[in-house]
Amino acid sequence: MEKKKGLLRKCMVVLAMGMLMAMLCGMSASAATKTYSIKAGKLYANPNSGTTYHKITIKKAGYIGIQAYSVTSSGSKASIQIGLLNSSKKPLEKYYRNLSSSSGYVAYYGVKKGTYYIATKSNYGYRLKYAFGAITESSGSSKSSAKVISQGVTRNGTVPIGESGKKSDWYKIRIVNKSSFNLSVKTLTNGGDLVIQVQIPKWNLNKKYVCSSGDSWTRTYRITNQSGAATGSKITAMAYIRVYRKSNYSATSGAYSLKWT
C-alpha cells in the first residue's frame, strides 16, 4: 500500500510540473507576439525583443512609409525585420524585409483601404513609426485604355501590396507640334524594383528603366526618324508610359509619380 501511495505522489508531482511548464511556455509565446494598435505619425518605442504586431487602419487608398530600427543596449541603431500582413495576419510578402542603414530604415508600400498589421522581429527593443499618403489613381489597365496625362501635371500612382504581379498601369501623353519633351519620374518601394517603359511608335522609341526605391530622374526625348537619327522637325505624336513590377514579382509594392513638360 505504501509503495502505491508513493508512486501516486510521484505521478502527481510530474503532472503538476508538466502543467506548470505548459503554462510557462504559453506565457512566453504570448509575450513574444503582442499586438498593439498604432496611429500614423506617432513614434512608438518598445523595450522588448521578439515578434510584435502593430494594427493599422487605412481609410483611403494610397501608400505608407514604415520607419523601424532596433536599439541595442548601447543605444545605437541596428537592423530590424518587418512584414506587412493583411487583416487576418496573413503575410503579404513571402519574406520579412530587413531594414538597415542602407535603406534608411524605411520601406514604402502601396495599400488599399482596409486593416493591416505591421510585424516586427527584433533581438532588441525597437522604434517604429509609419506615415500615410492618400493617392487617387487614374491609370489604364492596358495600352488601349491608357489615361491621359496633361502637360505640367503630376500624376501619382500606387503599386498595391497583395495584387497580381502581372498588373500594369498605363498612361499616355499627346505631344503636339514639339521636337522634344521631358519626363520626370519618382519611385518609392518596399525594396523591389519598378520598371518605367516609354513607347513612342511614331518616333521609333521604346525604352525601359529599372527604378529602385528613392529614384528620381528627368530624361529628355527627341524626335527621331525611322533610322534613329535626330531630326529638328516638329511632329504630333502619342507617347505611352507603362509602370509595372520588375520580373512580375508580386511582392514588390510602392508608389510613383510621373510628370512631363
N, C-alpha and C positions, 0 to 999 in steps of 0.2 A: 504493500500500500504506500509506504514512504517513497519507494522508487517511482511510483506512478505520480505522486504529488510533486516530486522533484522535477520529473520530466514535464509535467504540466506547467510548473512555474517557468522553466526554461523556454517553453513554447510561447508563453505569454510575453516574456521579455523580448524574444525575437520578433514577435508580431508587433509589439509596441515600437521597437527600434525601426522596423520596416515602415510603419505608419509615419513615424517622425521623419525619416529620410524622404518619404514621398512628399510630406508637407514642405520640407525644406527645399526640395527640388522644384516644387510648384511655385514657391515664393521666389526662388532665384529666377525662374523663367519669366514670371510676371514682372519682376523688377527690371529685367533686361529688355522688355518690349512694351514700355509705357506709351500711352497715346495722349497727345495734347492738342488742343485747338489753338491755332495761332492766326494772327491778322497781318495783313500786308503792311510793310513799312516799320514794323517793330522788331527790335533786336532781342533774340531770346538766348539766354545763357543757361547751360545745363552742366553741372559739375560731374555728372555721371557718365560712365562709358557704356558700351553695349549698343543695342539696336533700339531706336526710338522712332515712333511715328508721329507726324505732325499733320493734323487735319486742316485743310484749307477749303474755302468755298469760293468758287469763281462764278460771278454773276453775269459776265458777258464774255464773249469770245475775245481772245487776244493772246498775250504771251506773259510769262512770268520769268523773272530773273531770280535765281536762288544763289545766295552767297552763304557759304558754310566753311568752317575750318575747325580743326581740333586745337585745343590749348594744352600744351604739355605742362608738366609740373614746374618748369622754369618760367612759364608764361609765354613761350614762343608759339607761333603758329605752326601747325603740321597738317598734312593731308587728311582728308576725310572721304568716306564713300557715301554717296547719296543715290536715291532712286525715287522715281515718281510712280505712284500707284493709283489705281482707279478707286472708285467709291467702295469696292469690295476688298480693298487692299491687295488687289492682284497687280503685280509689277507690269508696267507698260514698256519696260525695256528688258532685254534678256539679261543684261549685266548691270550692276550698280556702277555709277560714274565715279571716277576718282578725281576729286578736286584738289588741286595743289597750287603752288605759286605760279606754275607755268600757265594756268588758266585764270589766274587772279582769284582763285577760289570761287568762281562764278560759273553757272551754267544757265542757259536760256531754253525755255520750252514753249512751243505753241500749244495753246489749250482751248478747248471748247467750254461752254457753260457747264458747270457741274461741281461735284465734290471730288477732291483728290487728297492723297496723303504723300507728304514728303518724308521718306525714310532716311535715317542717318545711321551709319555704322562707324563707331569710333573707339579707339583704345584709350581715349582720354575724355575729359569734358570737352564741350564744344560751344561754338557760337553759330546761330542760324538767323537769317533774315531773308525775306523774299519781297519783291516788288511786282506789281501788276500793271500792265498797259493794255487798254482796250483797243481792238482793231476791228473795224468793219470792212471786211474784204470784199472786193468786187473783181473776180477773175473768172475766166472761162475754163472749162474742163478739157477743152480740145482746141486745136488751131482754128477750126471753123467757128467756134463760139468765143474766141478771144475778145476781151473787153478793151475798149479804147482808153489810152492814157493821153490826156491833153498836154500840150507843151507847157513846161514850167510847173506842172502839178506833181506832187509827190504821192505815189501810190504805195500804200503799205499792205503787206500780206502776211499770212502765217502758214506754217507747215505743222499742223496739229499732231501732237503725240497720239498714237493709237490708231491712226488711219493707214490705209494701204500705202506701201512704199512705191507703188506704181503711179500714184496720182501726180498730176502736173497742174501748175497754174499757168494760164496763157493770157497774154496781153498783146495789144497791137498799137502802133503809133503811125499816124499818117504824116509823111514828110512831104510838104508842099513847096515846090519851087526852091529847093535847097540843094547844095552840093555836099553838105556835111551836117552832122549833128552830134551832140554829146549825150552819153548815157551815164548816169551816176547810180551806183549800187551800194547798199549796205546790208550786211547779214549778221545775225546773232543766232547761235545754235547751242545745243547741249553737248557739242563735241564732234558731231558728224559734219559732213560737208554737203553743201548745196551746189547745184550746177545752174548757171545762168546761160541760156542759149539764145543767141541773137541771129535771126534769119531775115535777110532782105533779098528775096528772089530776084527782083529787078536789078539789084546791084551786084548780083552774083556773090553774096556774102552769107556765110554760115559759120559762126564762132561759138565755142563753148568755153566757159570759165568756171573752174572749181573754186568755190568760196568757203573759207573756214569761218568760225565764229569771230566776230570783230573786224572782218574785212570791210574796207571802204575804199572805193575807187571810182574814177571817172575816165571813160575812154571816148575818143573821137572816131567817128566813122565817116569815111569819104566815099563818094560815088566812084565806082569802077566800071569799066566796060567788061564785056564777056571774057577778055583775055586777062583781066585782073589789073590792067594799067589804070592809074588815076586819071580822072577827067575833070575839067573845070566846068562842065555844063551843069545846069540845074534841072533835076528831074523829080517829078512827083512819084513817090513810091510808098509801099506799105512795109513796115518792119514788124516782125513778130518776136515776142520775148517769151521764152518758156522758163519756168522755175521748177526744179524737181530735185529729188534726193539722189546723190551720187550712188550708183550701183543699185538703185531702187531699195536702199537699206531702210526698212520701215522704222527702225529705232531713231533715225535722225529726225530732229524736231527743232523748231525755232521760228524766227520772224525775219522779214526783209523789207527793204524799201527800194523803189525804182523812181527815177526822175530823168526826163530828157529835156534838153534845151537846144 
